[in-house]
Amino acid sequence: MKLDWGRVARRIRIPLGFAFAGVYFWFARPAWRSLAIGAVVVLLGLWLRAFASGYVKKAAELTTTGPYAYTRNPLYLGSMIMAAGFGVAARNWWLGAGMVAVFLLIYLPVIRFEEELLRGLFPADFDAYFARVPRLLPRLRAEKSDAPGEFSRALYLKHREYQAAIGAAVMFAALAAKMVWWGTI
């Protein structure tokens, strides 16, 4: 049986993220300025993830509206932006390099795996969407779509995207506490 790294990466990405968070916290050396700048960048990533989660109807239909008209993977782009913000907050270049490595080794194979799933679910529509809309880095103009679509708060809540905001807030509070109590200022 052939090992499908995309499938494996999809399964381990969340537990690996929690493990990396522990390593990140231990080696982060934040300062108030890096924490503030990092928080702004993380908020941008959280906003994009929240916005995207209010559009996506996982496996029910191919989502091509909202942020999905600019990039096929706005959730992963939001995660990448958040990782950049956490990298800035940490003030540790090798933690930032580690986040880039995790993204390349875990998330790119997951994206490819999910593209094949979508191609199987929506064979008539996905190839055209794939050809028109970039994988990750967004277009400057939205791809025109006849598909109906608008942000749904119910979808946002269903996908529990607020958990990312809670996790980010907890990490920033922990980093601030680390600065105060352990004197990494």
C-alpha atoms as one frame of an Amber mdcrd trajectory, in Angstrom:
protein
   0.000   0.000   0.000   1.402   3.377  -1.057   1.782   6.032   1.625  -0.177
   9.144   0.686   1.604  11.965   2.517  -1.259  14.388   1.828  -3.682  12.090
   3.649  -1.257  11.600   6.560  -0.496  15.327   6.766  -4.212  16.095   6.844
  -4.634  13.837   9.876  -1.629  15.072  11.859  -1.753  18.803  11.133  -3.873
  19.743  14.180  -2.008  17.629  16.788   1.284  18.761  15.252   0.117  22.366
  15.586  -0.472  21.906  19.310   2.973  20.330  19.738   4.573  23.148  17.772
   2.710  25.683  19.947   4.498  24.311  23.007   7.894  24.554  21.316   6.976
  28.011  20.039   6.047  29.267  23.510   9.214  27.881  25.065  11.564  29.529
  22.553   9.649  32.744  21.854  11.340  35.916  23.092   8.649  38.544  22.562
   8.852  42.244  23.300   5.876  44.577  23.546   6.501  45.971  20.057   6.893
  42.539  18.416   3.806  41.335  20.269   1.732  44.310  19.066   2.869  44.051
  15.444   2.442  40.278  15.477  -1.065  40.637  16.925  -2.111  42.949  14.080
  -0.844  40.450  11.499  -2.527  37.540  13.313  -5.794  39.505  13.393  -5.623
  39.893   9.608  -5.205  36.138   9.246  -8.040  35.467  11.694 -10.294  37.858
   9.793  -9.576  36.084   6.502 -10.225  32.668   8.054 -13.486  33.887   9.621
 -14.597  35.473   6.344 -13.778  32.323   4.361 -15.479  29.987   6.834 -18.709
  31.924   6.399 -18.756  30.995   2.705 -17.518  27.421   2.499 -20.027  24.583
   2.366 -17.585  21.723   2.775 -18.238  18.856   0.346 -21.780  20.138  -0.338
 -20.847  22.500  -3.165 -17.765  23.981  -4.764 -17.378  27.392  -3.147 -16.246
  29.997  -5.687 -17.573  33.224  -4.169 -16.378  35.595  -1.472 -12.686  35.082
  -0.735 -12.788  31.891  -2.838 -13.074  34.121  -5.916  -9.546  35.411  -5.156
  -7.786  32.242  -3.983  -8.800  28.593  -3.837  -7.465  28.314  -0.286  -8.312
  31.404   1.765  -8.394  29.370   4.982  -4.809  28.209   4.465  -3.765  31.689
   3.347  -5.258  33.017   6.593  -3.297  30.391   8.524  -0.127  31.410   6.705
  -0.727  35.062   7.600  -1.348  34.067  11.217   1.905  32.067  11.252   3.758
  35.127   9.972   2.217  37.190  12.773   3.228  34.650  15.390   6.715  34.633
  13.881   6.948  38.410  14.318   5.595  38.169  17.867   8.188  35.533  18.817
  11.231  37.587  17.784  12.994  34.336  16.962  14.006  33.832  13.329  14.364
  30.069  13.527  10.835  29.703  14.913   9.664  31.621  11.847  11.732  29.313
   9.637  10.181  26.333  11.426   6.696  27.640  10.686   7.597  27.995   6.998
   8.932  24.418   7.014   5.750  23.113   8.664   3.666  24.933   6.083   5.670
  23.485   3.193   5.821  19.951   4.606   2.277  19.730   5.955  -0.071  22.259
   4.406   1.021  22.149   0.755   0.495  18.349   0.588  -2.857  18.789   2.375
  -3.878  21.410  -0.193  -2.986  19.045  -3.051  -4.847  16.181  -1.357  -7.942
  18.333  -0.873  -7.776  19.506  -4.491  -8.009  15.884  -5.600 -10.973  15.349
  -3.270 -12.736  18.385  -4.750 -11.886  17.264  -8.279 -13.571  13.940  -7.479
 -16.630  15.575  -5.902 -17.096  18.301  -8.534 -15.457  17.020 -11.731 -17.273
  19.369 -14.099 -16.643  22.544 -12.118 -13.344  22.091 -10.307 -11.012  21.976
 -13.314 -12.380  25.277 -14.633 -12.102  26.842 -11.169  -8.586  25.391 -10.809
  -7.553  27.024 -14.093  -9.006  30.460 -13.225  -8.229  30.981  -9.540  -4.749
  30.666  -7.978  -3.999  28.044  -5.364  -2.811  30.294  -2.549  -1.605  33.798
  -3.368  -4.748  35.758  -4.239  -5.717  37.483  -7.449  -6.071  41.245  -7.283
  -9.559  41.060  -8.753 -12.225  38.552  -7.879 -13.006  35.870 -10.415 -16.507
  36.468 -11.733 -18.951  33.808 -10.688 -22.606  33.203 -11.363 -22.834  31.136
  -8.201 -24.871  32.663  -5.401 -22.948  33.281  -2.263 -22.803  35.561   0.706
 -21.276  35.408   4.148 -23.241  33.215   6.545 -22.803  33.662  10.276 -24.403
  30.240  10.711 -21.656  28.646   8.586 -18.995  30.533  10.533 -20.414  29.127
  13.779 -20.892  25.648  12.289 -17.226  25.505  11.281 -16.236  26.760  14.782
 -13.711  29.175  13.335 -13.962  31.236  16.526 -11.750  28.566  18.110  -8.786
  29.930  16.137  -9.395  33.369  17.652  -9.614  31.891  21.138  -6.373  29.967
  20.603  -4.599  33.061  19.298  -5.824  35.136  22.251  -4.618  32.487  24.710
  -1.186  32.363  23.046  -0.825  36.154  23.052  -1.879  36.299  26.711   0.677
  33.586  27.511   3.390  35.475  25.608   2.554  38.684  27.482   2.659  36.800
  30.792   5.995  35.270  29.805   7.397  38.734  29.135   6.232  40.038  32.502
   7.015  37.043  34.712  10.168  35.701  33.082  11.579  39.021  31.993  11.994
  38.422  28.275  11.289  42.090  27.616
